[in-house]
Amino acid sequence: MPRAPRRPSDEARRGAYKPRVDFSRSRRRREDGLLALRRLDRDAGLFKRRRDESAPAVHATDPAPPPSEEAPPASSALPPPTPSLPPDAAAPRDAAESELEGLSELVDKVCSDDSTSQLEATVQFRKLLSDEKNSTVIKIIRADVLPRFAEFLSSHGLPQLQLEAAWVLTNIAASDYTLLVAECGAVPRLVELLGSSNVNIRHQAIWCLGNIAADLPSCRDILFDHGVVTPLLSQFREGMKIPVLRTAMWALSNLCFGKLPAEVQVKPIVEIVSQLIHSADEKILADACWTIYYICGGVDDATQDVLDAGVCPQLVNLLMHVSASVLLPVTLALARISAGTDAQIQVLIENGILNYLAQLLARSFPKNIKKQACLIISNIAAGSKDQIQAVIDASIISPLVVLLKTSETDIKKEAAWALSNAASGASSEQIQYLVSRGCLEPLCNILAYQDPDLLYTCLEGLENILQEGEAGKKGEESGTNPYAQFILECGGLDKLEDLQDVKSDRIYELVMKLLQSYWDEEVSESDDPNVPGSNDSADTVETTSEDAAQAQPPEPASAADENE
């Protein structure tokens, strides 16, 4: 038996009754609620990259070998592969250990004024770093040679020394000690090397800067302080080799993660990315999409800049890409855009996103991709009635119902948001369609979820449906609300009664409103007259219900939910 509702003041009771959700705030709340999870997605994919020791040391007159093209993309979910040993260093591991014990000789050479000794020692340090052990990095750091390698970056008459020094710093920056590289004086010199006439030196400088950008926000701040953006963007030119373009796109995506400084101009970045999302190279394509995702969340009003650049049609088309490494950043970027204004969401709808999402939900992809697809749908369903109609017209409701019944918990929750948002703002005809597609029972099942925001939105959806059921009483011979009767039969009433013990006042008030408005007779009939005091309790519920009905204002306050 429901307990009697508490008796708040008339003003508090008026504020508690709100007929429908504030959809713009609902989208913002949904976006904020998933921010931490999305950052985990990003952290799982944004790996630093070591340059593999894949060739012997080159002479100053020879072109340097390009970095390995097999380094994992920024969107990879696997750690970087263990680099291979060079042909000239195929000795046992204990040989490298013995070299570490004799670092003092290498340090002396690095600190000498002889360029030949400097180059020889720098090459040896680079080889030592190929084993990818933090213990090796620690010993080299303790040798206090990082500032010396940073100085070598300015040896413009010795391009091979510049390349080797940048290579050493790249692999140290790929370790847990990136900040030391950022603070040893290397950053301004690396930025300067982006203007080098030697393509291999430029490539290595980009790589090192990309590793620094993949670390702490303070590391990215150092890069921004030294004006890295414009020189990095200048690397994107016609005729770029694919390996260099991959590294540059990856570095740019790392740089755009987080909150970009106000002085950074987003439009030039978006213009470049808008071209690269058409790339046939999967790694370039994935990093370009990650960049869009970061920009939409890291700069105020950047979503509009992204849409103005014309990326939306291609982003939507990429929902049909076969690779999950591309689909993940694509769905994340589109989810960020769908959290914008109704006008921005309309751009997505006009580009046919809902039809693509319907096909995506029917395909076999990792759960995080399907979860983001449901998030996009829920954000669209939180819009206007026309946008809810677009969801209906795309035949997405039935797949959502199936996902809500059969999928994993994370996907169920997103599908639940989509149906709850649609039910909360649907018109009379739309409600009838939702019910005809079997939405009512899954909505009742959502009442067992623990998410307060989702629960409240679901309750608002049920309230909207029940209000439509009241209008349908006229067509029922029994004169009963058909939707209230169905909720009773599928166990929804029991779940509503269980929610009377919920800690949230706003959920409690809405639950009591529904119970008293649509099932008062059932509640009274369920009381056991043999239990002492049960009739008195039932009378209390009925009396309170009448008082609440008399006190309920005809025009409830629209900002009540936000005040609570």
N, C-alpha and C positions, 0 to 999 in steps of 0.2 A: 504494500500500500504506500502511495507517495506520502512523503512528509509534508506538512503544511508549509507553504513558502514563507520565508521571512518577510517581515513587514517593513520594507524600506520606506523612506519618505516619498511623497507623491512625485517630487522632482526627480528623485533617483529612479523611480519606477518608469516615469515618462522617458527617461534617458535610456532605459534598458531595452525598450521596444523599438527595434529598427527593422523596417520591412525588407531591406535588401543590403547587400554588401557594397562598400565603396570600392569599385573595381580597380581604379588606378592605384589605390593604396594596397589592394589585394595583390596586384602584380608586383609592386615594390616589395611588399612583405615576402612574397614567394621568392623573389630574386635575392633578397638579403638573407633569407633563411638557408639558401643553398650556397652562399658565397664561400663558406669554409670548405664545403665538399668540393666545389669547383677548383679551389686553390689546391686541394689535395690532388685532383686530376692533373692540374698543371705541374705540380711538383713531381708527380710520378712520370711525367713526360719530358721535363726540362732538364736533361742531363748535360753535364759538361762533357767536352770531348777531348781526349788525348790524341796527340799526333803519333801514330804508330811508327816504330823504328823499322821501316820497311826497305831501307836502302843504305848502302855505305855512305859515309860522309863524302860530300861532293867537293870538288875543287872550286876555287873562286871563279874560275873561268867557265865552269860548267853550269848549265841551268839546274836549279834545285828541283828535286822531285816534288810533284804535287802531293799534298796530304792525302791520306788514304780516303777513298770514296766510300769505304765500307763503315765509316763511323756511324753510329745509330742516329737517326733523326731526333729532333727535339721532342717529337711526339711519341717516341718509342717507349714502351713500358718495360724494356729490359735494360740491364746495366751494360755499359760499353764492353766490348770484347777485350780479352786480354791481348795486348799488342804482341806481335811476333818479334823474335830476336833478329837482328841484322845478320847478314851473311858473315860479316867480319867480326861478329861478337857471339859466335855459336859455341863459346866455351862454357864449361859448367858454371852453375850459379855461384859456386864458392869463389870463382875468379872475380865476379862483381863484388862479392863481399870483401875480398882482399883489397880491391880498389877503394872501397869505402873507408877501410882502415887507413889508407894512405892518402886521405883527402888533402892533407896539408901541402903535399907537393902540387896538386892541382890548383889549390888556392893560391899558392905562390905564383904559378904561371898566369892565372887569371889576373892577379894584381900586378903583374909585371908590365913593363912598357913595350915589350916585344910583341908585335901583332901576331907573329907566327905561334908563339907560345900561348897567347890569348885564345887563338882559334883552336889550337890543339886541345887545350884544357876545356874549352866550352863544348867541343864535340864530345869529349869524355863525360862531362856532366850530363849532356843530353842522353848519352847511351846508358848511364847509370839510372836515369829517370825512366827508362823504358820498362823497368820491372813493375811499375805501378804500385809500389809499396809505400805506405805512409812513412815507414821507418827510414827509407832512403831519402824521402823529401825532408824529413825532420833533420837528418844529419847534414844535408846540403844547406838547409836554412840556418842551422847553427853555425855553419862555416862562414856565415855573413857575406855571401857573395851575390845576393840578389841586387843590391845597389850597383855592383860592378856590371852585372848583365844588363841592367837598365842603361848604364852609360854606353855599353857597346851598341845599343840601338841607335845612337847618334854618330856612329863611325861610318859616315856616308862614303868614305873612300874605301871601305872594306865591306862590300855587300854580303860576302859569305859570313863574316863575323856577325853582321846584323841579323842575318837569317837564323844562324845557329842560336844566338842569344834570344831571339824572339821565340824560337822553338823550345828552348829550355823554360822560358817564362810561361809559355802556353801549357806545358805539362805540369808545372807547379801550380798554375792557376786551375788546373783540372782536379787538384787535390782538395783537401780540407783547409788549405792555407791560402786561399785565394786573396784574402784581404791583405796579406803581406805583399803580394805582387802589386795590388792596387795602390799600396802606400809606399812602395820602394822607389818611386819616381819614374816608373815605367810608363804610366798612362799617357802623359803628354807626348812622350817620344813615340809610343805606339800610334797615337792619333796622327802625329806628324808623318809616320811611315805610310799612312793611307794615301799619301800623295807621292809615294815613291814611283819611279819609272819602272822598277823591277816588279813584275807581276807576282813573282813568288814571295817577295818580301811583303807586298801588300796583302797577299793571301794569308801569310803567317800572322801578320798584325791583326787582321780581321778575326782570325781564329782565337788569338789570345784575348782580344777585347770581348769576344763572344763568351769565353769562359768566365771572364770577370763579371760580365753582365748577368750570368746565370747564378751568381752567388747572392750575397746579402743586398738589401736596398742601399746600404751605405756604399757598397762597391759601385752600384749603378749611379749613385749620386756623384761619386768621384768622376765617373765617365762623363756625366752631364756637365759637371763643373769645367771640364776641359773641352767642351764643345764637340763631342764625338758624333752628334747626329748628322750634321751637314756633310762632313768628310765620309761618313759611312754611306749615306745616300748617294754620294757621288760615285760609289763603286758600281752601282747598277747602271750599266751602259750596254749598248749593243755590242754583240760579239763576245760577251763574257763566256768563258768556259764554264761548263756545267758544274764541276767541282767548286770553283770559286763562287759561282752564283749560289750554290747550296749553302756554303759556309756564310756568305754575306746575309742571306735570307734568315738563316738560323740565328746569327748574331743579332740581327735587327729584331727578331721576335723576342729574344731574351731581353733586349734593351727596353722593349715596350711593356714588359710585365710590370704590374704595380702602378702606382700613381705617377704619371709623368709630370715633370715640372711645368709650371705655367708658361715658361718661355719657350717650350718645345712646340713647334708648329706641327700639328697633326696632319694637315692636308697634304703636304709633300710626301709624307709616309704613306698615306692612304692611296695617293695617286700611283705610287710604285707598286703597292700591294695589289691594287685593282688590276694591274696588268699580269702580275705573277700568279694570280688565282686561275689563270688560263693555262698555266704551265702543264706540259705533259709529264714532267718529272714529279714523281710522287712525293719525294722529300721536300722539294721546293714548294709544292702545292700545300702540303701539310703545314709547313712553317708559315706560309702566307696566311693560312686560315687561323692559325694560332695568333698571329699578329693582329688580325681583325678582332678576334675575341678579346685580347688584352686591351686593345685601344678602346673598345666599347665599354669596358669596365674601369679603365684607368684615367679617363679624361671626361670632364663634364661636357655634355652635349656632343660628344664625339660620335654618337650613334647617327646623328643627322649628317655629319660630315661623311660617314661611311656610306650612307644611303645616297647622298648627293654625288658621290664618286661613281655610282652606278654598279656597285659590287653585288647588289641584291639578286639580280637574275642569275648570275653565275653561281653564287652561293647556294641558291635554291636548286639549281641543276646538279650541284655536287652531292645532293642528298641521294643521288643514284650511283655515286661512286662505289666501286666494289671493295675498296680498302677501308678497313676499320680505322687505320691510322690517319686517314683523311676525314672520315665521317665524324670522328669524335670532335675535332676542333670545329668542323662545319656546324654540327648541331649545337655546340656550345656557343658559337658566335651568333647563330640564329636565335638561340634562347635569350641571349643578351639583347638582341634587337627587339624580340617579342615582348620584353619587359618595358618597352618604351611607351610612347603615346599611342592613342587609337589611330592617329594618322600614320604613324610609322608602322604599326601592325597592318594597316590596310595595304601598305606597299608590299608586304610579304604575301598577303592574300591575293593581291592582283597579279603577283608573279607565280601563282599556282602552288604555293608551299603546301597547302592542305592535301592536295592530290598526291604530292610526293611523300608526305608524311604517312598517308594511308598505305602507300606501297611499302614504305620502310618498315612499318609496324608488322607487315606480313612476312618480312624476311628474317633470316637468322643472323642476328648481330649481338655483340656483347651487351649486357644489361645496361651499362652506362649510356650507350647510344640510344637504346629504346627509352630509357628513363628521360633523357634530354628531349626526345621527340614528344613524349607525353607532356613534358614541361612546356614546350612551345604551344601545344594544343591547349593546355590549361590557361596559358597567358592570353591566347586569342579568345578563348571562351569567357574570359573575365572582361571582355570588351562589350561593345554595344550589341543590341539584339540582331542587327544585320551581320555582325561578325559571328555571333552564335549560329545564325542561319547558315553562314558559310561553312562552319564546322559540320553542321547537319547535312548540307548538300554534298559534302565530300565523302559521305558515308563512313565517317570515322567513329560514330557513336558505338556501333556494334562491336568493332575491334577493341574499343576501350573497355566495353563490358566484359569481353572475353579475357582481356589482360587482367582486369580487376578480379576475375574469378580464378585464373589459372597461373598467373605469373609470380615471379619472386617478389618479396616484400617491397623492395625499393621501387620496382615498376608499379606494383599495386598502388602505392601511395601517390605516385604521380598521376596515374589514371584516375584515382579517387579525387584528386584536386580538379582534374579536367571535368569530370562529371558534376562535381559539386559546384564549380564555377558556372557551368552551363545551366544547371538547375536553378541557381540563385538569381540569374538575370533573364531567364527565358520568358517568352510571351506565352499566352494561353495555348496557341497552336503548337509551339515548340515543346511545351510541357507534355502535351498529349503525345507528341512524337517520341520524346525521351522515355515516357512510360511504356509506349508500345514496343520499344526496343529493349525492354527489360532492365531499365535503370533503377527501378525503385528498390528491388531487393539488394543490389550491390550498395546503394546509398545507405540502406539500413545497416548493412554489415560494417560500413565505415564508422558507425557509432561505437564500435568496440575499439577503435584506434585511440592512441594516447596523445596524438598531436592536438593541442587545444585550438590552434588556428584552423586546422583542417576540420575538426569537430564542429566548430562554430559555423564555418562556411557550409558544411554538409547540413546542419540544422536549418540554416537559412534556405538552402535548396529544398529541403523537405517542407518547410513552411510555405514556400512558394507553390509547391506541388499540392499541398493540402488546401491552400486557398483556392486553387483551381478546382479541386475536388468539391469544394463547397458549392461552386457554381454548377457542378455536374450533378448535384443532388436532384435537381428537377427531373432529370431523365431516369432516375432510379425509382423503381416501384417501392422499394423499402424506405426511400427517403434518407438513405445513409450516404455518407461521403465514401465513394468507391475506393479512393486512394487510402483513406484512413482504415478502411476495412482490410485492404491488402496488406498494409503495414502491420496491422494486428495479426493477420494470419501468418506472415512470414517471420514473426518474432521481433519485429522492429519496436513494438510497444514495450516488450520486456527490456530491450536495450535502452530505451528512453528512461524507463523507470530506474534502471541501474545508474544512469547518469545523475540522479538526484543527489548522489554522494560526491559529485565532482567538486574539486576545490575552486574552480573558476566561477565567480559570481555571474558573469555574463552568460556562460553556458547554462548554469543552473536556472537563471531567470527565463531563458528561452525554452529550455526543456519544460519548465512548469507551465509556461504559456501554451505550448503545444499540447501537453497532457490535459490541461483544463479546458482548452478550446475544442478539442476533437475527440477525446476519450473520457470525458468526465463520467459518463454513465458506466463505461467498462470498469473504470477505477472504483466507482462506488459499489458495483456488483461484485467485484473481486474481494471486498472486505468480508472478513469472517465475523458474523454476529456473535459467535460463541467466545471470541477473544475479548476479555474485559477491556473496555475503553475503545474498542475498534470503531464503534458507531460514532463515538464522540470525535475520534480522529477524522473519520470520513466527513462528518458535518463540518469540521474545521476546514478541511480542504475545499468543500463546496462553498462555504461562506467566504473564504478568502478569495476563491475564484470569482465570486460575484463582485466582491469589493474591488478586485483588480480590474475586472471588466468595466466597472463604473468609473474607475480612476484613469483608465487608459485614454490618452488624448487622441483625437482624430488625426493629428498630424505630428508624428513623432519626430524628435530631433535627429537630424541627419548625421551629426558629428558625435553621437553618443559613443560609438565603438572606439573612436580615437581617444576620447577623454578617459574612458576606462583604461 
